[in-house]
Amino acid sequence: MSDSELMYFTHAVDGACYGAWYRVMSSTQLEVLGAGILEAGEYGGYSPEESAKSILENFVRLRIRMGSPIPSLETLEHQGEKSDQAEEVQPMSNDSSAHRTRDR
């Protein structure tokens, strides 16, 4: 794996699933990137992915304790579904009053 290759991962915290990316920066350092997080950490003794999951979990728990939790993947998916429904195109009316322009 090259130093700049981002690896996507998910991790469950208290029954909710969160996602982020990590990349290996050196033989002992990695970087975790996600919603609201850009954090470097060490992975000595653990795999980079396990260390990234630990960093993400600590971040999620901290944000919950602070009262500003980040959205889980389920929440984001649900919001995306609501957004898709709101963006459905409504058929245009044949009513000519909908197309009037002001004459000056």
C-alpha positions in Angstrom: 0.0 0.0 0.0 1.4 3.4 -0.9 1.5 6.2 1.7 -1.4 8.1 0.0 -3.8 5.2 -0.6 -7.1 5.8 1.3 -8.8 2.7 2.7 -12.5 2.9 3.6 -13.7 1.2 6.7 -16.8 1.0 8.9 -17.1 0.5 12.6 -20.0 0.0 14.9 -20.2 2.1 18.1 -23.1 1.4 20.5 -25.2 -0.2 17.7 -24.7 2.5 15.1 -22.4 2.2 12.1 -19.8 4.9 11.2 -17.5 5.2 8.3 -14.2 6.9 7.6 -11.0 6.4 5.6 -7.5 5.8 6.8 -4.1 5.9 5.2 -0.8 4.7 6.3 1.7 7.5 6.7 4.8 5.5 7.9 5.6 2.1 9.4 4.0 3.3 12.7 1.7 6.2 11.8 -1.7 6.5 10.2 -4.2 9.2 9.5 -8.0 8.9 9.9 -10.3 11.0 7.8 -14.1 11.3 8.1 -17.0 13.5 8.9 -15.5 16.0 11.3 -12.2 14.1 11.9 -8.7 14.3 10.6 -6.5 12.7 13.1 -3.1 11.1 13.1 -2.3 8.1 15.3 0.0 5.2 15.8 -0.7 1.6 15.0 2.2 -0.2 16.6 1.2 -3.7 17.7 -2.2 -3.5 15.9 -3.2 -3.5 12.2 -3.7 -0.1 10.7 -7.5 -0.8 10.3 -7.9 -1.9 13.9 -6.1 1.3 15.0 -8.2 3.4 12.7 -11.4 1.9 14.2 -10.1 2.7 17.7 -9.4 6.3 16.7 -12.8 6.7 15.1 -14.6 5.1 18.1 -12.8 7.4 20.5 -13.8 10.4 18.3 -17.5 9.3 18.1 -17.7 8.7 21.9 -16.1 12.1 22.6 -18.6 13.9 20.3 -21.5 12.1 21.9 -20.2 13.2 25.4 -19.8 16.8 24.1 -23.5 16.8 22.9 -22.6 17.1 19.3 -22.6 13.6 17.8 -21.7 13.0 14.2 -24.3 11.2 12.1 -24.1 7.5 11.7 -24.2 5.9 8.3 -27.8 4.9 8.9 -28.8 8.5 9.7 -27.0 9.7 6.5 -28.7 7.1 4.4 -32.1 8.0 5.9 -31.5 11.7 5.2 -30.5 10.9 1.7 -33.7 9.0 1.1 -35.7 11.9 2.4 -33.7 14.3 0.2 -34.3 12.1 -2.9 -38.1 12.1 -2.2 -38.1 15.9 -1.9 -36.3 16.3 -5.2 -38.8 14.3 -7.2 -39.9 16.4 -10.2 -43.6 17.3 -10.2 -45.3 17.4 -13.6 -45.8 20.9 -14.9 -49.4 22.1 -15.2 -50.8 23.0 -18.6 -52.4 26.0 -16.9 -51.3 29.0 -18.9 -51.4 31.2 -15.8 -48.3 29.4 -14.6 -46.4 30.7 -17.6 -47.5 34.3 -17.7 -44.9 37.1 -18.0 -45.5 40.7 -17.1 -45.9 43.0 -20.0 -44.3 46.5 -19.7 
